[in-house]
Amino acid sequence: MENKYPFRFCHLYISDRFKQIIFVPFCKNENGWYAEINDLIIDSWPCNFEILQHNIETILDRYSSVSLNSKVKWPSFENSKAKSQQSFNSDYILFRLETDLSRNYGSGEVERIKVSATPTVLDENYSLVGVGHLFDTQVAQIVLDIFNACLKIRN
């Protein structure tokens, strides 16, 4: 069976220090590069588990395969509580969520989402990855598990 789901992705930035989670949709611009769309969802951290799953689904739905004009160059940073780019890079853990196209989908199988994160931009020895189906709260649970693992690696 073929991959019946189109590729789409988003970023999540989670800060335990600032008690914030930022959900960031993307678009593909005319040059083939991906850019953040200034249509974010911002919530407090930790957030309600069901709302986390709902926001993940919503932000993935905001992915656009066509370029959208935005006057904000780096919406995630500009909407964060960080006062500098250094703080943003060190105080937020970046998650990438994307459609898993590594293998074909079975009949009736719902979209699989690959969740990946690196605990810190300063040390890329660790890369944590999980894959789950986009239903109920499976992807939200993977995000929580990887976030907790990232905190342990950082400390």
C-alpha positions as CSV (number, residue, x, y, z in Angstrom):
1,M,0.0,0.0,0.0
2,E,1.2,3.5,-0.7
3,N,2.0,6.4,1.6
4,K,-1.5,8.0,1.6
5,Y,-0.6,11.0,3.8
6,P,1.2,14.0,2.5
7,F,4.4,15.2,4.2
8,R,3.8,18.0,6.8
9,F,5.7,19.1,9.9
10,C,5.8,21.5,12.8
11,H,8.1,22.5,15.7
12,L,7.3,22.6,19.4
13,Y,9.5,24.6,21.7
14,I,9.1,23.7,25.4
15,S,10.7,25.6,28.3
16,D,10.6,24.3,31.8
17,R,12.2,27.6,32.9
18,F,9.7,29.9,31.3
19,K,6.8,27.5,31.8
20,Q,5.8,27.9,28.1
21,I,5.1,25.7,25.1
22,I,5.1,27.2,21.6
23,F,3.5,25.3,18.7
24,V,4.9,26.5,15.3
25,P,3.5,25.7,11.9
26,F,5.6,25.8,8.7
27,C,5.3,26.5,5.0
28,K,7.5,25.7,2.1
29,N,8.6,28.9,0.3
30,E,9.2,29.5,-3.4
31,N,12.9,28.6,-3.0
32,G,12.1,25.2,-1.5
33,W,13.1,26.3,2.0
34,Y,10.8,25.8,5.0
35,A,9.8,28.9,7.0
36,E,7.9,29.4,10.2
37,I,4.3,30.7,9.8
38,N,3.2,33.4,12.2
39,D,0.1,31.4,13.2
40,L,1.4,30.0,16.5
41,I,-0.3,28.4,19.4
42,I,1.2,29.4,22.8
43,D,0.3,27.7,26.0
44,S,1.6,27.4,29.6
45,W,3.8,24.4,30.5
46,P,3.0,21.9,31.7
47,C,-0.3,22.0,29.9
48,N,-3.4,19.9,29.9
49,F,-2.6,16.5,28.3
50,E,-5.7,16.4,26.0
51,I,-5.1,20.1,25.0
52,L,-1.5,19.2,24.1
53,Q,-2.7,16.5,21.7
54,H,-5.4,18.8,20.3
55,N,-2.8,21.6,19.7
56,I,-0.4,19.2,18.0
57,E,-3.1,18.1,15.6
58,T,-4.2,21.7,15.0
59,I,-0.6,23.0,14.3
60,L,0.1,20.1,11.9
61,D,-3.1,21.1,10.1
62,R,-1.7,24.6,9.7
63,Y,1.3,23.3,7.6
64,S,1.2,24.8,4.1
65,S,2.9,23.5,1.0
66,V,2.6,26.9,-0.5
67,S,4.5,30.0,0.6
68,L,2.8,32.4,2.9
69,N,4.0,35.9,3.4
70,S,5.0,36.8,7.0
71,K,6.6,40.0,8.3
72,V,7.9,38.2,11.3
73,K,11.2,36.5,10.6
74,W,11.4,34.2,13.6
75,P,7.9,34.0,15.1
76,S,8.8,31.3,17.7
77,F,11.7,33.4,19.2
78,E,9.7,36.7,19.0
79,N,6.8,35.1,20.8
80,S,8.9,33.4,23.4
81,K,9.7,34.7,26.9
82,A,13.4,34.5,26.1
83,K,15.3,37.9,26.1
84,S,18.1,36.7,23.8
85,Q,18.7,34.1,21.1
86,Q,21.2,32.4,23.4
87,S,18.5,32.1,26.1
88,F,16.0,30.8,23.5
89,N,18.4,28.2,22.3
90,S,19.4,27.0,25.8
91,D,16.1,27.4,27.7
92,Y,13.7,25.8,25.2
93,I,13.9,22.2,23.9
94,L,13.1,22.0,20.2
95,F,10.9,19.2,19.0
96,R,10.3,18.4,15.3
97,L,7.0,16.5,14.5
98,E,6.6,15.2,11.0
99,T,4.6,12.7,9.0
100,D,6.4,9.4,9.1
101,L,7.0,8.3,5.5
102,S,9.7,5.7,6.3
103,R,7.4,2.8,5.4
104,N,4.1,2.3,3.6
105,Y,0.8,2.6,5.5
106,G,-1.4,-0.4,6.0
107,S,-5.1,-0.5,5.1
108,G,-7.0,1.8,7.5
109,E,-3.8,2.9,9.3
110,V,-3.9,6.5,10.5
111,E,-1.1,9.0,10.0
112,R,2.1,8.2,11.9
113,I,4.0,11.1,13.4
114,K,7.7,11.0,14.0
115,V,8.7,13.1,17.1
116,S,12.4,14.0,17.5
117,A,14.4,16.2,19.8
118,T,17.9,17.0,20.8
119,P,18.2,17.8,24.5
120,T,20.5,20.8,24.0
121,V,21.9,22.6,21.0
122,L,25.3,22.7,22.6
123,D,25.7,18.9,22.8
124,E,24.2,16.8,20.0
125,N,25.4,13.5,21.3
126,Y,21.8,12.5,22.0
127,S,18.9,12.5,19.6
128,L,15.6,11.2,20.9
129,V,13.0,9.8,18.5
130,G,9.6,8.3,18.8
131,V,6.9,7.4,16.3
132,G,3.2,7.1,17.1
133,H,-0.2,7.3,15.4
134,L,-1.9,10.6,15.3
135,F,-5.0,9.7,17.4
136,D,-6.1,9.8,21.0
137,T,-3.1,10.9,22.9
138,Q,-0.3,8.7,21.5
139,V,1.8,11.6,20.1
140,A,1.3,13.8,23.1
141,Q,2.6,10.9,25.3
142,I,5.7,10.6,23.1
143,V,6.3,14.4,23.4
144,L,6.1,14.1,27.3
145,D,8.4,11.1,27.4
146,I,11.0,12.7,25.2
147,F,10.8,16.0,27.1
148,N,11.3,14.2,30.5
149,A,14.3,12.3,29.0
150,C,15.8,15.6,27.7
151,L,15.5,17.1,31.2
152,K,17.4,14.1,32.7
153,I,20.1,14.3,30.0
154,R,20.5,18.1,30.6
155,N,20.9,17.6,34.4
